[in-house]
Amino acid sequence: MNPTPPPEPGPSAPGPAEATGRAATGSADAPDAPDAPDTADAPDVRAAFARAAFDVTPGPVPLAAVRRAGRARRRRRTAALSAVSVLGAAAVAAVVALVPVRPSPPEPARVAAQPTAVRSSPAAPDRIRTVRPGERVEAGRGFTVWLTADGKHWRDPDGLENFRGVSDGNIDRAAPGVSYQSEGGPEGAFHSGLYYGTTAAGRVELTTGPGGRTVLATLLALPGRPGWGVWYATTGPGGGVTAVTLYDRAGVRLATLEN
């Protein structure tokens, strides 16, 4: 059995002196580290600045200068806007000048509207003929009629004159009414009478024959319409009168005289 040889001696570990020497050497060669701020003195610095600020008295605010600067800025802004407006107006005028304007078509001639005629209801015709006192009226079949202030006058074909008064008490002029006289023969008859008691007389109608045929009479009156007048009519053969009726101008029956 071979004995194990002893280990060879290696380098010995550095001693304390050598380690100290290296440390010293390394410290000499390394750069210096920055100094840490001294925070202990910061409150004193702030207090010093505060005391200095309290000792300073601020000067007056330069209001006049501020106003002048503001007015100058406004003038520059107004001038700029005016220039822009002038340029815009010039551009619009140039566009208008370049764009052709088409003439508008002529307006059609206006025709004035014709006024519409208003139709009024026709007034009832005045069927009364006004005659002068004593004026002779040819009444037909050879008879002649005339009026005077005192009543009705008529003459037959033979020249015989007759009279019917309005103031002799034979009629009552206070109320509307008619009177009746008739002359004739088989060939026909002449009928006449008075109407009275109204200033609004419109017509007098005669009812004749068994069939009730109506005959319209002619009315006469003096100027001024004194509230009475004369009516007359003629009928042919077989035209006997059965009734005489007085109406006003509105067609209202005022009085009827039956035979």
C-alpha positions as CSV (number, residue, x, y, z in Angstrom):
1,M,0.0,0.0,0.0
2,N,1.4,3.4,-1.2
3,P,1.2,6.2,1.2
4,T,-0.7,9.4,0.0
5,P,1.8,12.2,-0.7
6,P,1.3,15.4,1.2
7,P,-0.2,18.5,-0.6
8,E,2.0,21.0,-2.2
9,P,2.1,24.3,-0.5
10,G,0.1,27.0,-2.5
11,P,0.0,30.7,-2.2
12,S,-0.8,31.9,1.2
13,A,-3.9,34.1,1.9
14,P,-3.2,37.7,2.3
15,G,-2.8,39.0,5.7
16,P,-4.6,41.9,7.4
17,A,-1.9,44.3,6.4
18,E,-2.1,43.5,2.7
19,A,-5.9,43.7,2.7
20,T,-5.7,47.0,4.3
21,G,-3.2,48.1,1.8
22,R,-5.4,47.1,-1.2
23,A,-8.3,48.8,0.3
24,A,-6.3,52.0,0.7
25,T,-5.0,51.7,-2.8
26,G,-8.5,51.1,-4.2
27,S,-9.9,54.1,-2.3
28,A,-7.2,56.3,-3.7
29,D,-7.9,55.3,-7.3
30,A,-11.9,55.6,-7.2
31,P,-13.6,58.9,-8.1
32,D,-15.0,61.1,-5.3
33,A,-18.7,60.6,-4.6
34,P,-21.0,63.7,-4.6
35,D,-21.6,65.4,-1.4
36,A,-25.1,64.8,0.0
37,P,-27.2,68.0,0.4
38,D,-27.4,69.5,3.7
39,T,-31.1,69.4,4.4
40,A,-30.7,70.8,7.8
41,D,-30.2,74.4,6.5
42,A,-33.3,74.5,4.1
43,P,-35.8,76.0,6.6
44,D,-33.4,78.8,7.4
45,V,-33.0,79.7,3.7
46,R,-36.8,79.8,3.2
47,A,-37.2,82.0,6.2
48,A,-34.5,84.3,4.9
49,F,-36.3,84.6,1.5
50,A,-39.6,85.3,3.2
51,R,-38.2,88.1,5.4
52,A,-36.6,89.6,2.3
53,A,-39.9,89.5,0.4
54,F,-41.8,91.1,3.2
55,D,-39.3,94.0,3.2
56,V,-40.0,94.7,-0.6
57,T,-42.9,97.2,-1.3
58,P,-44.5,96.6,-4.7
59,G,-44.8,99.5,-7.1
60,P,-48.1,100.8,-8.6
61,V,-49.8,98.8,-11.4
62,P,-49.1,100.4,-14.8
63,L,-52.8,100.7,-15.8
64,A,-52.2,103.5,-18.3
65,A,-49.7,101.5,-20.1
66,V,-52.0,98.4,-20.1
67,R,-54.8,100.6,-21.6
68,R,-52.6,102.0,-24.3
69,A,-51.4,98.5,-25.2
70,G,-55.1,97.3,-25.4
71,R,-56.1,100.2,-27.6
72,A,-53.3,99.6,-29.9
73,R,-54.2,95.9,-30.2
74,R,-57.8,96.8,-30.9
75,R,-56.8,99.3,-33.6
76,R,-54.6,96.7,-35.3
77,R,-57.4,94.2,-35.2
78,T,-60.0,96.7,-36.6
79,A,-57.6,97.6,-39.4
80,A,-57.1,94.0,-40.2
81,L,-60.8,93.3,-40.3
82,S,-61.5,96.3,-42.5
83,A,-58.9,95.2,-44.9
84,V,-60.4,91.7,-45.0
85,S,-63.9,93.3,-45.6
86,V,-62.7,95.4,-48.4
87,L,-61.0,92.5,-50.1
88,G,-64.2,90.4,-49.7
89,A,-66.4,93.1,-51.2
90,A,-64.0,93.5,-54.1
91,A,-64.0,89.8,-54.7
92,V,-67.8,89.7,-54.6
93,A,-68.0,92.7,-57.0
94,A,-65.6,90.9,-59.4
95,V,-67.7,87.8,-59.3
96,V,-70.8,89.8,-60.0
97,A,-69.1,91.6,-62.8
98,L,-68.0,88.4,-64.4
99,V,-71.3,86.5,-64.1
100,P,-73.7,87.5,-67.0
101,V,-77.0,88.8,-65.9
102,R,-80.0,87.3,-67.7
103,P,-82.8,89.8,-68.3
104,S,-86.0,88.8,-66.6
105,P,-88.9,88.0,-68.9
106,P,-91.5,90.8,-69.2
107,E,-94.4,90.6,-66.9
108,P,-97.7,89.7,-68.5
109,A,-100.1,92.6,-69.0
110,R,-102.5,92.9,-66.2
111,V,-106.1,93.1,-67.1
112,A,-108.2,95.1,-64.8
113,A,-111.1,93.1,-63.4
114,Q,-114.4,94.2,-64.6
115,P,-116.7,95.4,-61.8
116,T,-119.4,93.0,-61.2
117,A,-122.8,94.4,-61.8
118,V,-125.0,94.2,-58.7
119,R,-128.5,93.3,-59.6
120,S,-131.1,94.9,-57.4
121,S,-134.5,93.5,-57.2
122,P,-136.7,95.6,-59.6
123,A,-139.1,97.9,-57.9
124,A,-142.8,97.3,-58.5
125,P,-143.8,99.4,-61.6
126,D,-146.0,102.4,-60.9
127,R,-149.2,101.5,-62.8
128,I,-150.9,104.8,-61.9
129,R,-150.9,107.5,-64.7
130,T,-150.9,111.1,-63.4
131,V,-153.2,113.5,-65.3
132,R,-153.9,117.2,-65.0
133,P,-157.3,118.3,-63.7
134,G,-159.8,118.2,-66.6
135,E,-157.4,116.3,-68.9
136,R,-159.4,114.0,-71.2
137,V,-158.3,110.4,-71.4
138,E,-159.7,108.1,-74.2
139,A,-160.7,105.0,-72.3
140,G,-161.8,102.7,-75.1
141,R,-165.1,101.8,-76.8
142,G,-165.9,105.5,-77.3
143,F,-165.7,106.5,-73.6
144,T,-163.8,109.5,-72.2
145,V,-162.6,109.9,-68.6
146,W,-161.2,113.0,-66.7
147,L,-160.6,114.0,-63.1
148,T,-161.3,117.1,-61.1
149,A,-160.7,117.9,-57.5
150,D,-164.2,116.9,-56.6
151,G,-164.3,113.5,-58.4
152,K,-164.5,111.4,-61.5
153,H,-166.1,112.4,-64.8
154,W,-166.8,110.3,-67.9
155,R,-168.7,110.6,-71.2
156,D,-170.3,107.7,-73.2
157,P,-170.2,107.3,-77.0
158,D,-173.5,109.2,-77.2
159,G,-172.0,112.3,-75.5
160,L,-173.8,111.8,-72.2
161,E,-171.6,112.9,-69.3
162,N,-171.7,111.4,-65.8
163,F,-170.1,112.3,-62.5
164,R,-169.1,110.4,-59.3
165,G,-168.0,112.6,-56.4
166,V,-165.4,111.9,-53.7
167,S,-166.7,114.3,-51.1
168,D,-170.4,113.8,-51.2
169,G,-170.5,111.2,-48.5
170,N,-171.0,108.2,-50.8
171,I,-167.5,106.8,-50.0
172,D,-165.4,106.5,-46.8
173,R,-161.9,107.7,-47.6
174,A,-160.7,106.8,-44.1
175,A,-160.3,103.1,-45.2
176,P,-159.1,101.5,-48.5
177,G,-162.0,100.7,-50.9
178,V,-163.3,100.7,-54.5
179,S,-166.5,101.7,-56.2
180,Y,-167.9,100.3,-59.4
181,Q,-170.0,101.5,-62.4
182,S,-170.6,99.6,-65.7
183,E,-172.1,100.5,-69.1
184,G,-172.4,98.4,-72.2
185,G,-174.3,95.7,-74.2
186,P,-174.0,92.3,-75.7
187,E,-170.9,93.3,-77.7
188,G,-169.0,94.3,-74.5
189,A,-168.9,96.8,-71.6
190,F,-167.0,99.7,-70.1
191,H,-166.2,99.4,-66.4
192,S,-165.0,102.2,-64.1
193,G,-164.9,103.4,-60.6
194,L,-163.0,105.0,-57.8
195,Y,-160.2,103.7,-55.5
196,Y,-159.5,105.5,-52.3
197,G,-158.3,105.4,-48.7
198,T,-154.6,104.8,-49.6
199,T,-151.6,106.5,-51.1
200,A,-149.9,103.2,-51.9
201,A,-152.4,101.8,-54.5
202,G,-150.7,99.4,-56.9
203,R,-153.3,97.9,-59.1
204,V,-157.0,97.1,-59.5
205,E,-158.1,93.7,-60.9
206,L,-161.6,92.7,-62.2
207,T,-162.7,89.1,-62.0
208,T,-165.0,88.2,-64.9
209,G,-167.2,85.4,-66.1
210,P,-167.8,82.0,-64.6
211,G,-164.2,80.9,-65.1
212,G,-162.9,83.8,-63.0
213,R,-160.8,85.4,-65.7
214,T,-158.8,88.4,-64.4
215,V,-158.7,91.8,-66.2
216,L,-156.2,94.4,-65.1
217,A,-157.6,98.0,-64.9
218,T,-155.9,101.3,-65.8
219,L,-155.4,103.7,-62.9
220,L,-155.5,107.5,-63.0
221,A,-154.6,110.1,-60.3
222,L,-154.2,113.8,-60.0
223,P,-150.8,115.3,-59.3
224,G,-149.7,114.9,-55.7
225,R,-151.8,111.7,-55.3
226,P,-154.5,113.0,-53.0
227,G,-155.4,109.6,-51.7
228,W,-157.9,108.6,-54.3
229,G,-158.1,108.0,-58.1
230,V,-160.0,106.5,-61.0
231,W,-159.8,103.1,-62.5
232,Y,-161.3,101.8,-65.8
233,A,-161.3,98.7,-68.0
234,T,-163.3,97.2,-70.9
235,T,-164.5,93.6,-71.4
236,G,-165.9,91.7,-74.4
237,P,-169.1,89.8,-74.8
238,G,-170.0,87.7,-71.8
239,G,-167.5,89.4,-69.6
240,G,-169.7,90.2,-66.6
241,V,-167.7,91.4,-63.6
242,T,-168.1,89.4,-60.4
243,A,-165.5,91.2,-58.2
244,V,-163.2,94.3,-58.1
245,T,-160.1,94.0,-55.9
246,L,-157.6,96.7,-54.9
247,Y,-154.0,95.8,-54.2
248,D,-151.1,98.0,-52.9
249,R,-147.7,98.2,-54.6
250,A,-146.3,95.2,-52.7
251,G,-149.2,93.0,-53.9
252,V,-151.2,93.0,-50.7
253,R,-154.9,93.0,-51.1
254,L,-156.5,96.0,-49.6
255,A,-160.2,95.8,-50.5
256,T,-162.6,93.7,-52.6
257,L,-166.0,94.7,-53.9
258,E,-168.2,91.8,-55.0
259,N,-171.2,92.1,-57.4
